[in-house]
Amino acid sequence: MAKARAILKRVKAVKSIRTVTKTMEMVATARYRKNHQLVTAIKPYVDRLAGTVRHLVARGSLAEAEHPLLRAESSAKRQVLLVITSNRGLAGSYNSGVLRMATQRHRQLTSEGYEVPLHVVGKRGIQFMRFRRHALENSYTQFDNVPAYELVREIADDFIERFTAGEISGVEVAYTQFVSTGKQIPVIAPVLPLSDINASPGAAVPAEAGHQPSYELIPSAKELFERLLPLTVRMKIFQCFLDAAVSEQMMRITAMRSATDSADEMIHDLTVQYNRSRQAQITTELAEIMGGSAGLGT
């Protein structure tokens, strides 16, 4: 009887865990849908913005309005690495994938003589970098579920100001790019300088050969690019945050669904074990009763 009770106790514990994983899957699904709507809505805007700037740069519209954000060379060998992770775990390989790639990139830049100020988003990434004894220039834990544009803009404007002043040579973002519901990949996206407007994943597709749109610039090119180029940087970084957020929820859905399925299998196996144990116990008890009756001669 003790064995059967132990099995029942395990079944009860697994059912409790299954309740938690199923609930977390449902919560992650709701958050995924909300973030996915944002990603779907903003992507055409970012692509068209990047495409417009790219065409204007290609046709020489900046000849009379050279902007510092397009400067490819810099005397400062300080490459900022912004790493986007999550505040919570239980999301499969979401954090480990992007942290592995960020660590490799950090090692590569360091070997090339760059100083690499680390800006890390998410408690998981902060803990990892501190455990590896990497000095953090800035850490951010205020981003949760749906990233707020105003918070991202503050970070982007700080990078723009430092890059324009010549304090840093560039900015790269390590994050998880959302490709589809079945594919999320860790990538390194260059954000600054904007000398290659198509350098980041998800940028607009180049126009067909021979097709160059015509633009009339009102106000002047200088005034126009003073607005467009900083906006391009902000939106590229914001898209990285949105991609990371929707990827996190998608990978958490997958992880929790897998955990729920495993719990279902375990409950089934334990139930079979319990039934067999109970059946064996009943058979033993019947045999003992029949043996006792035979001994008494009844």
Salt bridges, closest charged atoms under 4 A:
GLU25 OE1 - LYS22 NZ 3.98
GLU25 OE2 - ARG257 NE 3.03
ASP47 OD2 - LYS43 NZ 2.90
GLU115 OE1 - ARG78 NE 3.20
GLU137 OE2 - ARG78 NH2 3.32
GLU137 OE1 - HIS119 NE2 2.73
GLU137 OE1 - ARG162 NH1 2.78
ASP144 OD1 - ARG88 NH1 2.94
ASP157 OD2 - ARG153 NE 3.52
ASP157 OD1 - ARG234 NE 2.66
ASP158 OD2 - ARG162 NH1 3.84
GLU167 OE1 - ARG162 NE 3.71
GLU172 OE2 - ARG105 NH2 2.67
GLU226 OE1 - HIS67 NE2 3.76
GLU248 OE2 - ARG252 NH1 2.99
ASP264 OD1 - ARG18 NE 2.38
ASP269 OD1 - HIS268 ND1 3.52
